[in-house]
Amino acid sequence: MLFIFLVSLAAAPLLASCAPPPGSLIPVAGSAPGASQIEMLVATTRARAAPGEMFSGMRGGPGLDFADIIVSIPPGSARQLGEVQRPRELPGNPATDFVTLKTNYNDRAQALATLHRLERMVPKKQVLVFVHGFNNRFDDAVFRFAQIVHDSDAEVVPILFTWPSKGSVLAYGYDHESASYSRDALEDGLRFLARSPGTGEITVLAHSMGNWVTLEALRQMAIRDGKVAEKIRNVILAAPDVDVDIAREQIAAMGARRPYFTLITSRDDRALALSRKIWGEPRLGSVDPAQEPYRTALESERINIINLTGVASPDQLHHATFAENPQVVKLLGRIESGQTLTDERIGAGERLMQMTAGAAASAGHMAGLAASAPIAIIDPVTREHFGDQAEALGGQLGALGQSIGDAVAPR
């Protein structure tokens, strides 16, 4: 634990300068030819901030606050599926960058009107609720969710539930407590959504630490109401940063009339490997579903598995593969068709590419990256802004980590 803390502390001054420019949510005057638009309803427990930021990493409340946001996504000729192209300077260019066209705060009545309007635009009135993970600023969550909805081609009403994350690799404890702080609000929001006459089926997609608040909210709903609301039909647990035993108890507490669960797991997930070092227990998102005791436990709880071990990902930590790998994110488009999500469409070619890439990478760089990346310390934004400097940082901090590890090792 001391080793991880000291290494992350050494990296903090460099990482602080790599954040995108503030104000990236200020709407631009118009979109670009061939660009796409994703409109989402936002429900949050964050505190309001300046207009270009909208919501901060601090806790708001009590209860939920709301917003209505339209994101413009660059034309297909200017991006690859899975990419989130953040503006390097403001205002962003809608021909090449993710930008916003509308960012309106909503009170509860306005949020309900926004929900009903968006539901009328979707044939089956299916709703997708996204709950982001650790180290996410508000704009991170907005742009990532817009990318997922667009690239998956899912015909859904997008609802972003965003909780108070400080967007800092040094705020893991604060973020975890903020996720717990938000479970009542998520429970209330899901219950309200399920009771809306215009809402069809609801799918919840949670990533990383967002799985903690999701499982807690659904567990509480089942205890209070005797069951999870019937409209909540699917729950997708993507790379869950949750203790395996606790997750099993949370799901079991929902009873027999619970949603259909899909677990997206990967033994390559380096962020969860480092989270395990902090907590000392296996994380649900990195277990081997073919090995005991996990195989029997997952089968007994009737949890579907998408195993992304060995699947290529632009994310070197393999923690966001569900959103960044084009084939994987397309799987999410099957939500609106009511099909079961499986990994059958993830070809052997993807796995071969990943294995080849792993063999080509230098052992020193990989070790340095793993040692210097407590819970995504070298994240996509860092790599985008630092490039080769991030790789050098990984090697340098790996060497530093080895020295610190030797110094504090038990004698």
C-alpha positions in Angstrom: 0.0 0.0 0.0 2.8 2.4 0.9 4.5 1.4 -2.4 1.5 2.3 -4.5 0.9 5.5 -2.7 4.4 6.8 -3.1 4.6 5.9 -6.7 1.3 7.7 -7.5 2.5 10.7 -5.5 5.6 10.9 -7.6 3.5 10.9 -10.8 1.0 13.5 -9.6 2.8 16.8 -10.6 3.2 15.6 -14.2 -0.4 14.2 -14.5 -1.9 17.4 -13.2 -0.8 19.3 -16.3 -2.3 16.8 -18.8 -6.0 17.5 -18.2 -8.1 18.8 -21.1 -8.8 22.6 -21.1 -11.5 23.7 -18.6 -14.8 24.6 -20.1 -15.1 21.8 -22.7 -18.8 21.6 -22.1 -19.5 25.1 -23.3 -21.8 24.6 -26.4 -20.5 25.4 -29.8 -22.5 27.4 -32.4 -23.3 24.4 -34.6 -22.4 20.9 -35.7 -20.5 19.8 -38.8 -21.5 18.0 -42.0 -21.7 14.2 -41.3 -21.5 14.6 -37.5 -23.9 12.8 -35.2 -25.9 14.0 -32.2 -26.6 12.1 -29.0 -29.1 13.7 -26.5 -29.0 12.4 -23.0 -30.8 13.1 -19.7 -28.4 13.5 -16.8 -29.2 12.6 -13.2 -26.5 13.4 -10.7 -25.5 13.7 -7.1 -22.7 16.2 -8.0 -22.7 19.8 -7.0 -23.2 22.4 -9.6 -20.2 24.3 -11.0 -19.4 26.9 -13.6 -21.3 26.7 -16.9 -18.4 25.2 -18.9 -18.0 22.5 -16.2 -21.7 22.2 -15.2 -21.0 19.8 -12.3 -17.9 19.4 -10.1 -16.5 16.5 -8.2 -18.0 17.7 -5.0 -21.1 16.1 -3.4 -24.4 17.9 -4.0 -27.8 17.1 -2.8 -29.8 16.1 -1.0 -31.4 14.2 -3.8 -30.8 14.3 -7.6 -30.0 17.2 -9.8 -30.7 17.0 -13.6 -29.5 18.3 -17.0 -30.3 17.9 -20.7 -27.2 17.7 -22.9 -26.7 17.2 -26.6 -23.3 15.9 -27.7 -22.0 16.3 -31.3 -19.8 13.4 -32.4 -17.4 13.9 -35.4 -18.1 12.2 -38.7 -17.0 8.6 -39.2 -14.3 9.7 -41.6 -12.6 11.6 -38.7 -12.6 9.0 -36.0 -12.4 5.3 -35.2 -15.1 3.4 -33.3 -14.3 3.5 -29.6 -12.5 6.8 -29.7 -13.4 9.9 -27.6 -11.7 12.8 -29.3 -11.4 15.6 -26.7 -10.8 19.2 -27.9 -7.2 20.3 -27.3 -8.2 23.9 -27.3 -11.5 25.8 -27.0 -13.9 26.1 -28.7 -13.7 22.5 -29.9 -14.1 21.7 -33.6 -17.2 19.6 -34.3 -15.6 18.2 -37.4 -12.9 16.6 -35.4 -13.9 16.8 -31.7 -16.6 15.7 -29.3 -18.4 19.0 -28.4 -21.7 19.9 -26.9 -24.6 21.7 -28.7 -26.8 22.1 -25.7 -26.2 22.0 -21.9 -29.3 22.9 -19.9 -29.9 22.4 -16.2 -33.3 20.8 -15.5 -35.4 20.8 -12.3 -37.4 17.6 -11.6 -40.4 18.7 -13.7 -38.2 19.6 -16.6 -36.3 16.3 -16.4 -39.6 14.4 -16.5 -40.6 16.4 -19.6 -37.2 15.7 -21.2 -37.6 12.0 -20.4 -41.0 11.8 -22.0 -39.8 13.6 -25.1 -36.8 11.3 -25.6 -39.0 8.2 -25.0 -41.3 9.3 -27.9 -38.2 9.3 -30.2 -37.4 5.6 -29.5 -39.7 2.9 -30.9 -39.5 0.5 -28.0 -39.0 3.1 -25.4 -36.0 1.2 -24.0 -33.8 3.1 -21.6 -30.1 2.7 -21.0 -28.7 4.0 -17.7 -24.9 4.4 -17.6 -23.1 4.6 -14.3 -19.4 5.5 -14.8 -16.4 4.5 -12.7 -13.5 5.9 -10.7 -11.5 8.9 -11.8 -14.2 10.5 -14.0 -14.9 14.2 -14.2 -18.4 15.2 -15.3 -17.3 15.9 -18.9 -15.5 12.5 -19.0 -18.7 10.7 -18.2 -20.8 12.8 -20.7 -18.5 12.2 -23.7 -17.8 8.5 -22.9 -21.5 7.8 -22.6 -22.3 9.6 -25.9 -19.6 7.5 -27.6 -21.0 4.2 -26.2 -24.5 5.1 -27.4 -23.4 6.2 -30.8 -20.9 3.4 -31.5 -23.2 0.6 -30.3 -26.1 1.8 -32.5 -28.5 1.0 -29.7 -31.9 2.6 -30.1 -32.3 3.6 -26.5 -33.1 6.6 -24.3 -29.7 7.5 -22.8 -29.7 8.4 -19.2 -26.4 9.2 -17.5 -26.2 8.7 -13.7 -23.1 10.5 -12.5 -21.8 10.5 -9.0 -19.2 12.8 -7.3 -15.8 11.6 -8.6 -13.0 14.1 -8.2 -11.4 12.9 -11.5 -8.1 12.4 -9.8 -6.0 9.2 -9.4 -5.2 10.3 -5.8 -8.9 10.4 -4.8 -9.7 6.7 -4.8 -11.0 6.7 -1.2 -13.1 9.9 -1.8 -14.6 8.4 -4.9 -15.4 5.1 -3.2 -17.2 6.9 -0.4 -19.0 9.2 -2.9 -20.3 6.1 -4.7 -21.7 4.9 -1.4 -23.1 8.3 -0.8 -25.0 8.1 -4.1 -26.7 4.7 -3.7 -29.9 6.0 -2.3 -30.3 8.6 -5.1 -29.6 6.0 -7.7 -32.2 3.7 -6.1 -34.8 6.4 -6.1 -34.0 7.4 -9.6 -34.4 3.9 -10.9 -37.6 3.4 -9.0 -39.0 6.6 -10.4 -38.0 5.6 -13.9 -39.5 2.2 -13.6 -42.8 3.7 -12.5 -43.0 6.1 -15.4 -45.8 4.8 -17.8 -43.8 5.8 -20.9 -40.7 3.8 -19.9 -40.2 0.4 -21.5 -37.4 -2.0 -20.5 -34.5 -0.6 -18.5 -30.9 -1.7 -18.9 -28.2 -0.5 -16.5 -24.6 -0.5 -17.7 -22.1 0.1 -14.9 -18.3 0.4 -15.2 -15.6 -0.2 -12.7 -16.4 1.5 -9.3 -19.8 2.4 -10.7 -20.8 -1.3 -10.2 -20.5 -0.7 -6.4 -23.2 2.0 -6.3 -25.3 0.0 -8.9 -25.3 -3.2 -6.9 -25.9 -1.4 -3.7 -28.9 0.5 -5.2 -30.5 -2.6 -6.6 -29.9 -4.5 -3.4 -31.6 -1.8 -1.4 -34.5 -1.6 -3.8 -35.1 -5.4 -3.5 -35.0 -5.1 0.3 -37.3 -2.1 0.5 -39.8 -3.2 -2.2 -39.5 -7.0 -2.0 -38.0 -7.1 -5.5 -36.1 -5.2 -8.1 -38.5 -3.3 -10.3 -39.7 -5.5 -13.2 -38.8 -3.0 -15.9 -35.2 -3.3 -14.9 -34.5 -6.3 -17.1 -30.8 -6.2 -17.8 -27.7 -5.2 -15.7 -24.3 -5.2 -17.4 -21.4 -5.2 -15.0 -18.4 -4.0 -17.0 -15.0 -4.5 -15.3 -16.6 -4.3 -11.9 -14.2 -3.0 -9.2 -16.1 -4.9 -6.5 -15.0 -7.6 -4.0 -16.1 -11.0 -5.4 -17.7 -12.2 -2.2 -19.5 -8.9 -1.6 -20.9 -8.8 -5.1 -22.2 -12.4 -4.7 -24.0 -11.4 -1.5 -25.4 -8.2 -3.1 -26.9 -10.1 -6.1 -28.2 -13.0 -3.9 -30.0 -10.4 -1.7 -32.1 -9.3 -4.8 -33.9 -12.7 -4.7 -35.1 -14.8 -7.5 -37.0 -12.0 -9.3 -33.9 -10.0 -10.1 -32.6 -8.7 -13.5 -30.6 -10.7 -15.9 -26.9 -10.0 -15.2 -24.1 -10.0 -17.7 -20.5 -9.8 -16.4 -17.8 -8.4 -18.6 -14.5 -9.6 -17.2 -10.8 -9.8 -18.2 -7.8 -11.2 -16.5 -5.8 -8.6 -18.5 -7.3 -5.7 -16.5 -4.3 -4.1 -14.9 -6.4 -1.4 -13.1 -8.3 -4.1 -11.3 -5.1 -6.0 -10.5 -3.8 -2.9 -8.8 -7.2 -2.4 -7.0 -6.7 -5.9 -5.6 -3.4 -4.8 -4.2 -5.2 -2.0 -2.3 -8.1 -4.1 -1.1 -6.3 -7.4 -0.7 -9.2 -9.3 -2.3 -10.0 -10.4 -5.9 -12.2 -8.0 -7.9 -15.2 -9.4 -9.7 -14.1 -7.9 -13.1 -10.8 -9.8 -13.2 -11.8 -13.3 -12.2 -11.3 -16.3 -14.4 -14.9 -17.5 -14.9 -13.8 -20.9 -16.0 -12.0 -21.6 -12.7 -13.4 -22.6 -9.3 -14.8 -21.3 -7.1 -16.0 -18.6 -9.6 -17.4 -20.9 -12.2 -19.9 -22.6 -9.8 -20.8 -19.3 -8.1 -21.5 -17.5 -11.5 -23.5 -20.4 -12.8 -25.6 -20.7 -9.6 -26.5 -17.0 -9.9 -27.3 -17.4 -13.6 -24.8 -14.7 -14.6 -23.9 -14.5 -18.3 -20.2 -14.0 -19.0 -18.4 -12.0 -21.7 -14.7 -12.8 -21.2 -12.5 -10.2 -22.8 -9.2 -11.8 -21.8 -6.8 -11.5 -24.7 -9.1 -9.1 -26.7 -7.3 -6.1 -28.2 -8.0 -2.6 -26.7 -6.6 0.9 -27.2 -6.6 1.1 -23.4 -3.3 -0.4 -22.3 -4.8 -1.1 -18.9 -7.6 -3.1 -20.6 -10.1 -1.5 -18.2 -12.3 0.2 -20.8 -12.2 -2.5 -23.5 -16.0 -2.8 -23.3 -16.3 0.7 -24.8 -13.1 1.1 -26.8 -12.9 -2.1 -28.8 -15.2 -1.7 -31.9 -16.5 -5.3 -31.9 -17.2 -5.3 -28.1 -19.1 -2.0 -28.1 -21.2 -3.2 -31.0 -22.4 -6.0 -28.7 -24.1 -3.4 -26.6 -26.3 -2.6 -29.6 -28.0 -5.9 -29.1 -29.6 -4.4 -26.0 -32.5 -2.8 -27.9 -33.2 -6.0 -29.9 -33.6 -8.0 -26.7 -30.9 -10.5 -27.5 -28.6 -12.1 -25.0 -25.2 -10.5 -24.9 -22.3 -13.0 -25.5 -18.7 -12.9 -26.6 -19.4 -15.1 -29.7 -18.9 -12.2 -32.1 -15.5 -11.3 -30.7 -13.2 -13.1 -33.2 -10.0 -15.0 -32.7 -8.3 -12.4 -34.8 -8.8 -9.8 -32.0 -7.3 -12.2 -29.5 -4.4 -12.9 -31.8 -3.8 -9.2 -32.3 -3.7 -8.7 -28.5 -1.3 -11.6 -28.0 1.0 -10.3 -30.7 0.9 -6.7 -29.3 1.8 -8.1 -25.9 4.7 -10.1 -27.2 6.1 -7.1 -29.1 5.9 -4.8 -26.1 9.0 -4.5 -24.0 8.9 -6.2 -20.6 10.4 -3.1 -19.0 7.7 -0.8 -20.3 4.9 -3.2 -19.3 6.3 -3.6 -15.8 6.8 0.1 -15.5 3.3 0.8 -16.6 1.8 -1.7 -14.2 3.9 -0.5 -11.3 3.1 3.2 -11.9 -0.6 3.0 -12.7 -2.6 2.7 -9.5 -6.2 2.5 -10.9 -5.6 4.0 -14.3 -2.8 6.4 -13.5 -1.8 6.3 -17.2 -5.3 6.9 -18.6 -6.3 7.6 -22.2 -6.2 11.4 -21.7 -2.7 11.1 -20.3 -1.5 9.1 -23.2 -3.1 11.4 -25.7 -1.4 14.5 -24.3 2.0 13.0 -23.4 2.6 10.2 -26.0 6.1 8.9 -25.6 6.6 10.9 -22.4 3.9 8.8 -20.8 5.9 5.7 -21.8 9.1 7.1 -20.4 7.2 8.1 -17.2 6.0 4.5 -16.9 9.6 3.2 -17.1 11.0 5.7 -14.7 8.3 5.2 -12.1 8.6 1.4 -12.5 12.3 1.7 -11.5 11.3 4.1 -8.7 8.6 1.6 -7.6 11.1 -1.2 -7.5 13.5 0.8 -5.3 10.6 1.8 -2.9 9.4 -1.9 -2.9 12.9 -3.0 -1.9 13.1 -0.4 0.8 9.8 -1.3 2.4 9.9 -5.1 1.9 9.6 -7.2 5.0 12.9 -8.3 6.4 
